[in-house]
């Protein structure tokens, strides 16, 4: 028999229960309440993602990058808020640390939706370090307070994603700031009315040649063509809004269709002290902008070169197929564009070699394609001014040759050259085919200088 000292009490060993996750539960705790936490967190996050998608499509959310980004953040904030609230209400392991990311994301999202692009410019610098600090704090709190290994395995990847997003967005912000600084001695940024475009000038002589790159392109794409032309005359190349060193614009406020691009180019040349009349050359979509510029400012254009140009509606004979999208379709396309831009701003753009602004401006350019082909069709005739149409001899879609013939018929002084072996892209990517494009441009320059018809 065991004898205990006076005044001491014996206590029976309290059995320890285990949660379904294999963790010891405290005395009196309900295993079911503990076991529900993993599913509660998963369900909350699924709800947050669904809320983000619904808000992105909501008509009261602007179809802009800042609006869509704000909608995503507010939806995700709801998921984090549910983790904090439901864990307090339905489990005995309250995850109050989830309040911080809920407030952080919710406030950021609200500010973006409410104030748009100006707030985005501020948060682009503030959000990455703040998100990184928040993620580190969340990881530390989660490690101490999450009750099971399975729950931590669920939470840690989400925190890691936030870390990657903060690092990626920070990198894109710094890279974008560096790209918008004009390279010394190569040109300058010129305000064209609310945003600046980068204009680069080389060579000397008259008339001045202005070259428009194709869809999604920028002045660096003309690195083979422009120098060859600059050996004999002055050449101007530039970055359209959102590309290279030029400022981005909010396409919701200023749609970048052919008419707007032509207007900006005209302002750029005037404020850049580049007098006309010019010889305009356009590759692919750039041909639409050259045609529209000519229709809007006919006295400023002395000659045209269309390098495998996209045809306006009048040249295709299918005007009805190129109507501007209705309001609903345009809104959907703009939201998809904004989503792509958000992804690019989180660092995916770096993997693709483009900035988020470049990605967004390229998508917007194609969204506006219907308007651009109609606006380019406003040029019904180029009279007897010199016009050369260059067409790739390889890889053309049915009807392409006929549309190129129709472009050549705009002037009574025109030539249509089919470049054997050339493809649509090789005019800017291949040395020999770029040289063929440069020869076409210089032939028009010579015709303007001598006031003689183009030689076959």
Helices and strands as residue ranges (DSSP letters): H 31-35, H 37-57, H 65-90, H 98-115, H 117-145, H 149-179, E 188-191, E 196-202, E 209-212, G 219-222, H 225-230, E 235-239, H 258-271, E 278-283, H 285-296, G 298-300, E 301-307, H 313-316, G 319-322, H 327-343, I 344-348, H 349-352, H 356-367, H 369-376, E 387-392, H 400-408, E 414-419, H 426-429, H 431-450
